Amino acid sequence: MNLHGKAAIVTGGARGIGSATSKLLARRGTKVVVNYVSNRDAAQATVDAIRADGGEAIPVRADIRDANQVAELIRQTTEAFGGRIDIVVNNANLPFVTKPFVETTWEEFAQKLNDELQAAFVMTQAVIPFMTEQRYRRIVYVSSGAGKHIAPNMIAHGTAKGGLDTFANYIASEFGPFGITSNVVAPGVVETDATAFMPEETKQAISNFTPLRRMARPEDVARVISFLASDDSQFATGTYTPVNGGSYME
């Protein structure tokens, strides 16, 4: 799968799924902006790994909920990579409360909805002008199985991701005539530092419930994102792809 010469922004690219995606896209020929907010060391480590493998990458700090910071992110990307933005992976991890509905305040619920959709809205609106000019572009939104399948105490997260799934479909419909594709990848539980707190017996129970008998790894998700970012997916848009080992089947 050749992505040679393409330029990508991976939001939340410093760790977990974002880091694995940044590395894989670079290995396949893409120049990558590794976006981060607070963990510069992790972003730099991802960039260093890409460069050590012969790839090209730069770290850029930006809170993608902030239009001014996103404008600067776009400026640095186009300046570094010859004016190109071919691929955007919306992967930024935005915090949320895990509570039963009756214990969740409106402010907590609204905060997750606002953060998730604002990040997608601001980032997408910023890159669309570059993408419509060149008539080949890929946008991939990293969602969650919780947007369709109910999980305990995940009402804020799941509702926000459900909104993201719908948002991605509207982008696919409106900008398909310009050659822009918009697709959703929905991981299940993934082995990252975000799930490191889980007891081993919980991880084993998830693995036992999963037909492929293990939890997802960041690289599993990255490979699907890479496909959706490539020419091989040129006639796929508005799709929703679970990456969960079969634990939930659509």
C-alpha atoms as an extended CHARMM CRD file, in Angstrom:
* protein
*
       250  EXT
         1         1  MET       CA              0.0000000000        0.0000000000        0.0000000000  PROA      1               0.0000000000
         2         2  ASN       CA              1.8780000000        3.0340000000       -1.2850000000  PROA      2               0.0000000000
         3         3  LEU       CA              1.2110000000        6.4640000000        0.1860000000  PROA      3               0.0000000000
         4         4  HSD       CA              4.4080000000        7.9820000000       -1.1560000000  PROA      4               0.0000000000
         5         5  GLY       CA              4.4190000000       11.7570000000       -1.3960000000  PROA      5               0.0000000000
         6         6  LYS       CA              1.2310000000       12.3070000000        0.5750000000  PROA      6               0.0000000000
         7         7  ALA       CA              1.0880000000       14.6560000000        3.5910000000  PROA      7               0.0000000000
         8         8  ALA       CA             -0.9430000000       13.7880000000        6.6840000000  PROA      8               0.0000000000
         9         9  ILE       CA             -2.0090000000       15.3540000000        9.9480000000  PROA      9               0.0000000000
        10        10  VAL       CA             -2.6770000000       12.8790000000       12.7490000000  PROA      10              0.0000000000
        11        11  THR       CA             -4.3690000000       14.5890000000       15.6700000000  PROA      11              0.0000000000
        12        12  GLY       CA             -3.5440000000       13.0330000000       19.0040000000  PROA      12              0.0000000000
        13        13  GLY       CA             -0.6030000000       11.4900000000       17.1790000000  PROA      13              0.0000000000
        14        14  ALA       CA              1.7670000000       11.1720000000       20.1150000000  PROA      14              0.0000000000
        15        15  ARG       CA              0.5050000000        8.0260000000       21.7960000000  PROA      15              0.0000000000
        16        16  GLY       CA             -1.5440000000        4.8870000000       21.3580000000  PROA      16              0.0000000000
        17        17  ILE       CA             -3.5440000000        4.6280000000       18.1400000000  PROA      17              0.0000000000
        18        18  GLY       CA             -2.2830000000        8.0230000000       16.9640000000  PROA      18              0.0000000000
        19        19  SER       CA              1.3670000000        7.1040000000       17.3670000000  PROA      19              0.0000000000
        20        20  ALA       CA              0.9150000000        3.7340000000       15.6610000000  PROA      20              0.0000000000
        21        21  THR       CA             -0.9410000000        5.4300000000       12.7980000000  PROA      21              0.0000000000
        22        22  SER       CA              1.7130000000        8.1240000000       12.4060000000  PROA      22              0.0000000000
        23        23  LYS       CA              4.4550000000        5.5000000000       12.2060000000  PROA      23              0.0000000000
        24        24  LEU       CA              2.5960000000        3.2710000000        9.7420000000  PROA      24              0.0000000000
        25        25  LEU       CA              1.6320000000        6.1310000000        7.4110000000  PROA      25              0.0000000000
        26        26  ALA       CA              5.2540000000        7.2970000000        7.4290000000  PROA      26              0.0000000000
        27        27  ARG       CA              6.5130000000        3.7870000000        6.7300000000  PROA      27              0.0000000000
        28        28  ARG       CA              4.2640000000        3.7420000000        3.6770000000  PROA      28              0.0000000000
        29        29  GLY       CA              5.6660000000        7.0050000000        2.3380000000  PROA      29              0.0000000000
        30        30  THR       CA              3.5510000000        9.7170000000        3.9620000000  PROA      30              0.0000000000
        31        31  LYS       CA              5.0010000000       12.8800000000        5.4650000000  PROA      31              0.0000000000
        32        32  VAL       CA              3.3680000000       13.1670000000        8.8660000000  PROA      32              0.0000000000
        33        33  VAL       CA              2.5030000000       15.9520000000       11.2810000000  PROA      33              0.0000000000
        34        34  VAL       CA              2.2760000000       14.4260000000       14.7490000000  PROA      34              0.0000000000
        35        35  ASN       CA             -0.1680000000       16.6730000000       16.5770000000  PROA      35              0.0000000000
        36        36  TYR       CA             -0.2290000000       16.8170000000       20.3670000000  PROA      36              0.0000000000
        37        37  VAL       CA             -1.4850000000       19.0930000000       23.1440000000  PROA      37              0.0000000000
        38        38  SER       CA              0.4530000000       18.3840000000       26.3250000000  PROA      38              0.0000000000
        39        39  ASN       CA              2.8140000000       15.4570000000       25.8590000000  PROA      39              0.0000000000
        40        40  ARG       CA              5.6300000000       16.8860000000       23.7760000000  PROA      40              0.0000000000
        41        41  ASP       CA              8.0550000000       14.1430000000       24.8330000000  PROA      41              0.0000000000
        42        42  ALA       CA              5.7620000000       11.4250000000       23.4880000000  PROA      42              0.0000000000
        43        43  ALA       CA              5.2200000000       13.3630000000       20.2490000000  PROA      43              0.0000000000
        44        44  GLN       CA              8.9460000000       13.8330000000       19.8120000000  PROA      44              0.0000000000
        45        45  ALA       CA              9.5440000000       10.1410000000       20.5120000000  PROA      45              0.0000000000
        46        46  THR       CA              7.0830000000        9.2440000000       17.7410000000  PROA      46              0.0000000000
        47        47  VAL       CA              8.7710000000       11.6710000000       15.3540000000  PROA      47              0.0000000000
        48        48  ASP       CA             12.2100000000       10.3130000000       16.2880000000  PROA      48              0.0000000000
        49        49  ALA       CA             11.0460000000        6.7490000000       15.6130000000  PROA      49              0.0000000000
        50        50  ILE       CA              9.7070000000        7.7790000000       12.2040000000  PROA      50              0.0000000000
        51        51  ARG       CA             12.9240000000        9.5580000000       11.2690000000  PROA      51              0.0000000000
        52        52  ALA       CA             15.0380000000        6.6310000000       12.4720000000  PROA      52              0.0000000000
        53        53  ASP       CA             13.0270000000        4.4260000000       10.1010000000  PROA      53              0.0000000000
        54        54  GLY       CA             13.7760000000        6.7700000000        7.1810000000  PROA      54              0.0000000000
        55        55  GLY       CA             10.4940000000        8.6810000000        7.2650000000  PROA      55              0.0000000000
        56        56  GLU       CA              9.6480000000       12.3680000000        7.4710000000  PROA      56              0.0000000000
        57        57  ALA       CA              7.6810000000       13.8830000000       10.3580000000  PROA      57              0.0000000000
        58        58  ILE       CA              7.3840000000       16.9360000000       12.5650000000  PROA      58              0.0000000000
        59        59  PRO       CA              5.6340000000       17.4790000000       15.9130000000  PROA      59              0.0000000000
        60        60  VAL       CA              3.1410000000       20.3540000000       16.1270000000  PROA      60              0.0000000000
        61        61  ARG       CA              1.3320000000       21.4130000000       19.2690000000  PROA      61              0.0000000000
        62        62  ALA       CA             -2.3030000000       22.4910000000       18.8380000000  PROA      62              0.0000000000
        63        63  ASP       CA             -5.5640000000       22.0720000000       20.6920000000  PROA      63              0.0000000000
        64        64  ILE       CA             -7.8190000000       21.1720000000       17.7890000000  PROA      64              0.0000000000
        65        65  ARG       CA            -10.8640000000       22.6250000000       19.5110000000  PROA      65              0.0000000000
        66        66  ASP       CA             -9.2840000000       26.0700000000       19.0680000000  PROA      66              0.0000000000
        67        67  ALA       CA             -9.6230000000       27.6010000000       15.5820000000  PROA      67              0.0000000000
        68        68  ASN       CA             -6.5720000000       29.8490000000       16.0100000000  PROA      68              0.0000000000
        69        69  GLN       CA             -4.3540000000       26.9600000000       17.0640000000  PROA      69              0.0000000000
        70        70  VAL       CA             -5.6630000000       24.8210000000       14.2170000000  PROA      70              0.0000000000
        71        71  ALA       CA             -4.8830000000       27.6330000000       11.7520000000  PROA      71              0.0000000000
        72        72  GLU       CA             -1.2930000000       27.5910000000       13.0130000000  PROA      72              0.0000000000
        73        73  LEU       CA             -1.2290000000       23.7940000000       12.7150000000  PROA      73              0.0000000000
        74        74  ILE       CA             -2.3320000000       24.0950000000        9.0910000000  PROA      74              0.0000000000
        75        75  ARG       CA              0.2510000000       26.8040000000        8.4210000000  PROA      75              0.0000000000
        76        76  GLN       CA              3.0970000000       24.6920000000        9.7910000000  PROA      76              0.0000000000
        77        77  THR       CA              1.9100000000       21.6370000000        7.8700000000  PROA      77              0.0000000000
        78        78  THR       CA              1.7010000000       23.3720000000        4.5130000000  PROA      78              0.0000000000
        79        79  GLU       CA              4.9910000000       25.1800000000        5.1010000000  PROA      79              0.0000000000
        80        80  ALA       CA              6.7990000000       21.9410000000        5.9520000000  PROA      80              0.0000000000
        81        81  PHE       CA              5.2530000000       19.7760000000        3.2430000000  PROA      81              0.0000000000
        82        82  GLY       CA              4.9850000000       21.9560000000        0.1620000000  PROA      82              0.0000000000
        83        83  GLY       CA              1.4450000000       23.2120000000        0.6200000000  PROA      83              0.0000000000
        84        84  ARG       CA             -0.0870000000       19.7230000000        0.7420000000  PROA      84              0.0000000000
        85        85  ILE       CA             -2.6530000000       18.2550000000        3.1020000000  PROA      85              0.0000000000
        86        86  ASP       CA             -3.7930000000       14.9350000000        1.6840000000  PROA      86              0.0000000000
        87        87  ILE       CA             -4.8590000000       13.0050000000        4.7690000000  PROA      87              0.0000000000
        88        88  VAL       CA             -6.3580000000       13.9960000000        8.1060000000  PROA      88              0.0000000000
        89        89  VAL       CA             -6.8190000000       11.4670000000       10.8840000000  PROA      89              0.0000000000
        90        90  ASN       CA             -9.0800000000       12.9040000000       13.5890000000  PROA      90              0.0000000000
        91        91  ASN       CA             -7.9100000000       10.8970000000       16.5660000000  PROA      91              0.0000000000
        92        92  ALA       CA             -7.4770000000       13.3640000000       19.4420000000  PROA      92              0.0000000000
        93        93  ASN       CA             -8.4350000000       11.8090000000       22.7820000000  PROA      93              0.0000000000
        94        94  LEU       CA            -10.8120000000       14.1460000000       24.5980000000  PROA      94              0.0000000000
        95        95  PRO       CA            -11.5490000000       13.4270000000       28.2600000000  PROA      95              0.0000000000
        96        96  PHE       CA            -14.9680000000       12.4120000000       29.5600000000  PROA      96              0.0000000000
        97        97  VAL       CA            -16.6660000000       11.3020000000       32.7660000000  PROA      97              0.0000000000
        98        98  THR       CA            -17.6170000000        7.6750000000       33.3430000000  PROA      98              0.0000000000
        99        99  LYS       CA            -20.7410000000        7.7730000000       35.4890000000  PROA      99              0.0000000000
       100       100  PRO       CA            -24.2800000000        6.4140000000       35.5310000000  PROA      100             0.0000000000
       101       101  PHE       CA            -26.7220000000        8.7830000000       33.8580000000  PROA      101             0.0000000000
       102       102  VAL       CA            -28.4260000000        9.7810000000       37.1180000000  PROA      102             0.0000000000
       103       103  GLU       CA            -25.0880000000       10.9000000000       38.5670000000  PROA      103             0.0000000000
       104       104  THR       CA            -23.9760000000       12.8000000000       35.4550000000  PROA      104             0.0000000000
       105       105  THR       CA            -24.5310000000       16.5420000000       35.3780000000  PROA      105             0.0000000000
       106       106  TRP       CA            -25.5880000000       18.3540000000       32.2380000000  PROA      106             0.0000000000
       107       107  GLU       CA            -22.2880000000       20.2400000000       32.3230000000  PROA      107             0.0000000000
       108       108  GLU       CA            -20.3130000000       16.9730000000       32.3020000000  PROA      108             0.0000000000
       109       109  PHE       CA            -22.4500000000       15.5180000000       29.5360000000  PROA      109             0.0000000000
       110       110  ALA       CA            -22.3640000000       18.6770000000       27.4110000000  PROA      110             0.0000000000
       111       111  GLN       CA            -18.6140000000       19.0720000000       27.8690000000  PROA      111             0.0000000000
       112       112  LYS       CA            -17.9030000000       15.7770000000       26.1110000000  PROA      112             0.0000000000
       113       113  LEU       CA            -20.4070000000       16.4300000000       23.3240000000  PROA      113             0.0000000000
       114       114  ASN       CA            -19.0340000000       19.9110000000       22.7710000000  PROA      114             0.0000000000
       115       115  ASP       CA            -15.3620000000       18.8680000000       22.8660000000  PROA      115             0.0000000000
       116       116  GLU       CA            -15.7960000000       15.8820000000       20.5340000000  PROA      116             0.0000000000
       117       117  LEU       CA            -17.8600000000       17.6660000000       17.9170000000  PROA      117             0.0000000000
       118       118  GLN       CA            -16.0200000000       20.9770000000       18.1590000000  PROA      118             0.0000000000
       119       119  ALA       CA            -12.7120000000       19.2270000000       17.5130000000  PROA      119             0.0000000000
       120       120  ALA       CA            -14.1190000000       17.4530000000       14.4370000000  PROA      120             0.0000000000
       121       121  PHE       CA            -15.8750000000       20.5930000000       13.1980000000  PROA      121             0.0000000000
       122       122  VAL       CA            -12.9240000000       22.9780000000       13.6130000000  PROA      122             0.0000000000
       123       123  MET       CA            -10.3400000000       20.6140000000       12.1340000000  PROA      123             0.0000000000
       124       124  THR       CA            -12.5020000000       19.5990000000        9.1930000000  PROA      124             0.0000000000
       125       125  GLN       CA            -13.5380000000       23.1360000000        8.3440000000  PROA      125             0.0000000000
       126       126  ALA       CA             -9.8930000000       24.2240000000        8.3990000000  PROA      126             0.0000000000
       127       127  VAL       CA             -8.6360000000       21.5470000000        5.9830000000  PROA      127             0.0000000000
       128       128  ILE       CA            -11.5690000000       21.4330000000        3.5450000000  PROA      128             0.0000000000
       129       129  PRO       CA            -10.3780000000       24.4730000000        1.5060000000  PROA      129             0.0000000000
       130       130  PHE       CA             -7.0340000000       22.7380000000        0.8320000000  PROA      130             0.0000000000
       131       131  MET       CA             -8.7420000000       19.4570000000        0.0070000000  PROA      131             0.0000000000
       132       132  THR       CA            -11.3580000000       20.8260000000       -2.4030000000  PROA      132             0.0000000000
       133       133  GLU       CA             -8.6540000000       22.4490000000       -4.5260000000  PROA      133             0.0000000000
       134       134  GLN       CA             -6.8030000000       19.2360000000       -5.3320000000  PROA      134             0.0000000000
       135       135  ARG       CA             -9.7360000000       16.8000000000       -5.5460000000  PROA      135             0.0000000000
       136       136  TYR       CA             -8.0210000000       13.9200000000       -3.7750000000  PROA      136             0.0000000000
       137       137  ARG       CA             -8.1770000000       13.7990000000       -0.0480000000  PROA      137             0.0000000000
       138       138  ARG       CA             -8.9620000000       11.4260000000        2.7930000000  PROA      138             0.0000000000
       139       139  ILE       CA            -10.4930000000       12.2010000000        6.1820000000  PROA      139             0.0000000000
       140       140  VAL       CA            -10.6830000000        9.4420000000        8.7920000000  PROA      140             0.0000000000
       141       141  TYR       CA            -12.5130000000        9.9360000000       12.0870000000  PROA      141             0.0000000000
       142       142  VAL       CA            -11.5810000000        7.6650000000       14.9880000000  PROA      142             0.0000000000
       143       143  SER       CA            -14.7940000000        6.9210000000       16.8330000000  PROA      143             0.0000000000
       144       144  SER       CA            -15.6790000000        4.1240000000       19.2660000000  PROA      144             0.0000000000
       145       145  GLY       CA            -17.9120000000        1.1010000000       19.3880000000  PROA      145             0.0000000000
       146       146  ALA       CA            -19.6160000000        2.8370000000       22.3260000000  PROA      146             0.0000000000
       147       147  GLY       CA            -21.3250000000        5.1090000000       19.7950000000  PROA      147             0.0000000000
       148       148  LYS       CA            -23.5180000000        2.1740000000       18.7140000000  PROA      148             0.0000000000
       149       149  HSD       CA            -23.1880000000       -0.4490000000       21.4460000000  PROA      149             0.0000000000
       150       150  ILE       CA            -24.0920000000        0.4440000000       25.0060000000  PROA      150             0.0000000000
       151       151  ALA       CA            -21.4120000000        0.1900000000       27.6860000000  PROA      151             0.0000000000
       152       152  PRO       CA            -21.9070000000        0.8470000000       31.4060000000  PROA      152             0.0000000000
       153       153  ASN       CA            -21.2860000000        4.4410000000       32.5270000000  PROA      153             0.0000000000
       154       154  MET       CA            -20.2860000000        5.5540000000       29.0180000000  PROA      154             0.0000000000
       155       155  ILE       CA            -23.3180000000        7.6710000000       28.1400000000  PROA      155             0.0000000000
       156       156  ALA       CA            -21.3400000000       10.8920000000       27.5920000000  PROA      156             0.0000000000
       157       157  HSD       CA            -18.6260000000        9.2120000000       25.5270000000  PROA      157             0.0000000000
       158       158  GLY       CA            -21.0210000000        7.0110000000       23.5490000000  PROA      158             0.0000000000
       159       159  THR       CA            -23.4400000000        9.8180000000       22.7170000000  PROA      159             0.0000000000
       160       160  ALA       CA            -20.5790000000       12.0680000000       21.5830000000  PROA      160             0.0000000000
       161       161  LYS       CA            -19.1290000000        9.3530000000       19.3690000000  PROA      161             0.0000000000
       162       162  GLY       CA            -22.5530000000        8.6550000000       17.9000000000  PROA      162             0.0000000000
       163       163  GLY       CA            -22.7030000000       12.3190000000       16.9490000000  PROA      163             0.0000000000
       164       164  LEU       CA            -19.2430000000       12.0740000000       15.4080000000  PROA      164             0.0000000000
       165       165  ASP       CA            -20.3600000000        9.1170000000       13.2850000000  PROA      165             0.0000000000
       166       166  THR       CA            -23.2580000000       11.1540000000       11.8950000000  PROA      166             0.0000000000
       167       167  PHE       CA            -21.0540000000       14.2020000000       11.3440000000  PROA      167             0.0000000000
       168       168  ALA       CA            -18.6530000000       12.0940000000        9.2560000000  PROA      168             0.0000000000
       169       169  ASN       CA            -21.5200000000       10.9490000000        7.0300000000  PROA      169             0.0000000000
       170       170  TYR       CA            -22.6080000000       14.5220000000        6.3460000000  PROA      170             0.0000000000
       171       171  ILE       CA            -19.0250000000       15.4140000000        5.3700000000  PROA      171             0.0000000000
       172       172  ALA       CA            -18.9250000000       12.3800000000        3.0610000000  PROA      172             0.0000000000
       173       173  SER       CA            -22.1530000000       13.4620000000        1.3520000000  PROA      173             0.0000000000
       174       174  GLU       CA            -21.3060000000       17.1400000000        0.9350000000  PROA      174             0.0000000000
       175       175  PHE       CA            -17.7130000000       16.7840000000       -0.2170000000  PROA      175             0.0000000000
       176       176  GLY       CA            -17.8010000000       13.5520000000       -2.1960000000  PROA      176             0.0000000000
       177       177  PRO       CA            -18.2250000000       15.5560000000       -5.4500000000  PROA      177             0.0000000000
       178       178  PHE       CA            -14.8100000000       17.1020000000       -4.7200000000  PROA      178             0.0000000000
       179       179  GLY       CA            -13.0900000000       13.7240000000       -4.4300000000  PROA      179             0.0000000000
       180       180  ILE       CA            -12.9210000000       13.8950000000       -0.6390000000  PROA      180             0.0000000000
       181       181  THR       CA            -13.7520000000       10.7360000000        1.2910000000  PROA      181             0.0000000000
       182       182  SER       CA            -14.8870000000       10.6940000000        4.9060000000  PROA      182             0.0000000000
       183       183  ASN       CA            -14.8880000000        7.4430000000        6.8640000000  PROA      183             0.0000000000
       184       184  VAL       CA            -15.1670000000        6.2710000000       10.4580000000  PROA      184             0.0000000000
       185       185  VAL       CA            -13.0220000000        3.7030000000       12.2370000000  PROA      185             0.0000000000
       186       186  ALA       CA            -14.5630000000        2.4360000000       15.4760000000  PROA      186             0.0000000000
       187       187  PRO       CA            -12.1510000000        0.5540000000       17.7430000000  PROA      187             0.0000000000
       188       188  GLY       CA            -13.2410000000       -1.6270000000       20.5920000000  PROA      188             0.0000000000
       189       189  VAL       CA            -11.1040000000       -1.8170000000       23.7200000000  PROA      189             0.0000000000
       190       190  VAL       CA             -7.4710000000       -1.2400000000       22.7090000000  PROA      190             0.0000000000
       191       191  GLU       CA             -4.3350000000       -2.0470000000       24.6830000000  PROA      191             0.0000000000
       192       192  THR       CA             -2.8650000000        1.4080000000       25.2690000000  PROA      192             0.0000000000
       193       193  ASP       CA             -1.7680000000        3.4410000000       28.2750000000  PROA      193             0.0000000000
       194       194  ALA       CA             -5.4030000000        4.5960000000       28.4940000000  PROA      194             0.0000000000
       195       195  THR       CA             -6.4620000000        1.0300000000       29.3770000000  PROA      195             0.0000000000
       196       196  ALA       CA             -3.4220000000        0.1660000000       31.4800000000  PROA      196             0.0000000000
       197       197  PHE       CA             -5.5120000000        0.6140000000       34.6380000000  PROA      197             0.0000000000
       198       198  MET       CA             -7.6770000000       -2.4080000000       33.7590000000  PROA      198             0.0000000000
       199       199  PRO       CA             -7.1250000000       -5.4920000000       35.9130000000  PROA      199             0.0000000000
       200       200  GLU       CA             -5.6950000000       -8.4460000000       34.0350000000  PROA      200             0.0000000000
       201       201  GLU       CA             -8.8240000000      -10.4910000000       34.7160000000  PROA      201             0.0000000000
       202       202  THR       CA            -10.9040000000       -7.8230000000       32.9540000000  PROA      202             0.0000000000
       203       203  LYS       CA             -8.6030000000       -7.8690000000       29.9460000000  PROA      203             0.0000000000
       204       204  GLN       CA             -8.7850000000      -11.6490000000       29.8690000000  PROA      204             0.0000000000
       205       205  ALA       CA            -12.5750000000      -11.5640000000       30.0330000000  PROA      205             0.0000000000
       206       206  ILE       CA            -12.6510000000       -9.1640000000       27.0620000000  PROA      206             0.0000000000
       207       207  SER       CA            -10.3000000000      -11.4480000000       25.1400000000  PROA      207             0.0000000000
       208       208  ASN       CA            -12.4410000000      -14.4990000000       25.9200000000  PROA      208             0.0000000000
       209       209  PHE       CA            -15.5570000000      -12.6860000000       24.6730000000  PROA      209             0.0000000000
       210       210  THR       CA            -13.8270000000      -11.6720000000       21.4280000000  PROA      210             0.0000000000
       211       211  PRO       CA            -13.9010000000      -14.2130000000       18.5550000000  PROA      211             0.0000000000
       212       212  LEU       CA            -10.2590000000      -13.4310000000       17.7010000000  PROA      212             0.0000000000
       213       213  ARG       CA             -9.4060000000      -14.0760000000       21.3570000000  PROA      213             0.0000000000
       214       214  ARG       CA             -7.4220000000      -10.9770000000       22.1910000000  PROA      214             0.0000000000
       215       215  MET       CA             -7.7970000000       -7.2460000000       22.7150000000  PROA      215             0.0000000000
       216       216  ALA       CA             -6.9840000000       -4.8840000000       19.8940000000  PROA      216             0.0000000000
       217       217  ARG       CA             -3.5220000000       -3.3760000000       19.6280000000  PROA      217             0.0000000000
       218       218  PRO       CA             -2.9220000000        0.1520000000       18.2990000000  PROA      218             0.0000000000
       219       219  GLU       CA             -1.3720000000       -1.3220000000       15.1550000000  PROA      219             0.0000000000
       220       220  ASP       CA             -4.6170000000       -3.1770000000       14.3680000000  PROA      220             0.0000000000
       221       221  VAL       CA             -6.4780000000        0.1280000000       14.1940000000  PROA      221             0.0000000000
       222       222  ALA       CA             -3.6270000000        1.8790000000       12.3750000000  PROA      222             0.0000000000
       223       223  ARG       CA             -3.7390000000       -0.6410000000        9.5110000000  PROA      223             0.0000000000
       224       224  VAL       CA             -7.4270000000        0.0390000000        8.8840000000  PROA      224             0.0000000000
       225       225  ILE       CA             -6.8510000000        3.8000000000        9.0310000000  PROA      225             0.0000000000
       226       226  SER       CA             -3.9780000000        3.4430000000        6.5680000000  PROA      226             0.0000000000
       227       227  PHE       CA             -6.2230000000        1.5830000000        4.1260000000  PROA      227             0.0000000000
       228       228  LEU       CA             -8.8940000000        4.2920000000        4.3430000000  PROA      228             0.0000000000
       229       229  ALA       CA             -6.1940000000        6.9250000000        3.7760000000  PROA      229             0.0000000000
       230       230  SER       CA             -4.9210000000        5.2080000000        0.6260000000  PROA      230             0.0000000000
       231       231  ASP       CA             -5.8870000000        5.0060000000       -3.0350000000  PROA      231             0.0000000000
       232       232  ASP       CA             -7.1360000000        1.4770000000       -2.3860000000  PROA      232             0.0000000000
       233       233  SER       CA            -10.1980000000        2.9550000000       -0.6280000000  PROA      233             0.0000000000
       234       234  GLN       CA            -10.9910000000        5.5420000000       -3.3000000000  PROA      234             0.0000000000
       235       235  PHE       CA            -14.6110000000        4.3890000000       -3.7520000000  PROA      235             0.0000000000
       236       236  ALA       CA            -15.3450000000        3.9610000000       -0.0420000000  PROA      236             0.0000000000
       237       237  THR       CA            -16.8970000000        6.9160000000        1.7310000000  PROA      237             0.0000000000
       238       238  GLY       CA            -19.4350000000        7.2910000000        4.5090000000  PROA      238             0.0000000000
       239       239  THR       CA            -18.3660000000        3.9200000000        5.8950000000  PROA      239             0.0000000000
       240       240  TYR       CA            -18.2340000000        2.7490000000        9.5150000000  PROA      240             0.0000000000
       241       241  THR       CA            -15.5770000000        0.1060000000       10.1970000000  PROA      241             0.0000000000
       242       242  PRO       CA            -15.4290000000       -1.6210000000       13.5960000000  PROA      242             0.0000000000
       243       243  VAL       CA            -11.9920000000       -2.8170000000       14.6660000000  PROA      243             0.0000000000
       244       244  ASN       CA            -12.8730000000       -5.0190000000       17.6160000000  PROA      244             0.0000000000
       245       245  GLY       CA            -11.9510000000       -8.5830000000       16.7230000000  PROA      245             0.0000000000
       246       246  GLY       CA            -15.6140000000       -9.4440000000       16.2320000000  PROA      246             0.0000000000
       247       247  SER       CA            -16.7330000000       -8.6400000000       19.7730000000  PROA      247             0.0000000000
       248       248  TYR       CA            -19.5910000000       -6.6700000000       18.2160000000  PROA      248             0.0000000000
       249       249  MET       CA            -20.6720000000       -7.3760000000       14.6620000000  PROA      249             0.0000000000
       250       250  GLU       CA            -22.6020000000       -4.9290000000       12.4830000000  PROA      250             0.0000000000
